[in-house]
């Protein structure tokens, strides 16, 4: 009969060093704590065995503690690995600098190296940043120390792109409608003449009030992508139609076209854009925004 193994005590994972891996901070700290307390009456081999490590590893940790101090208690990364961005100095450049055949003056003074490599040793004053102007205390707001700051102009550009389940646009579509469309406020309705109920003087008074209620011309530009439906139909919609046609070749199933709620896309009423979409059997999915 085979011996039973249910009562056998086994430690999982088994004790021993993890080959090829650096011990973590907790394990190393436990070893150093036990070493400080028990080195007076225990051997290093016994302390390492109690802490589930080897004697050689324990001696290496003690050597690291002697060289690094308390930093040896923690997990240390490989010192040969460089952190940060890769160096801009390539291996070919380093090889050229240390090669005696290509750099015969590398062991000579800097003056000889400058003359050999023809390095400009002078400084161009025009290439340096202009120094700050020192002002006397209390003269900050004097007229000669005040400079008018120019108006800041922002940069605005519009980008369009399409994406499907299988593909996406190869490039961004930058567009700008050069036509400046100014939307004016609505004009009040001109009053009608009532020859049977009012005199010409009363009608002229109402006409004068109507002239006074006319809104002044204001510079009001439309919000959103700042383009007309005609520009959208001629510039962007053909790009989307071509992408949908290619998608139909790959998958003949139904395709839905989703855009945001910009009024220039012609989704609120039938216009140029909607007519072109219907001619190409394109169905719009209304955007919740």
Order of alpha helices (4+ residues) and beta strands (2+ residues): alpha-alpha-alpha-alpha-alpha-beta-beta-alpha-alpha-alpha-beta-alpha-beta
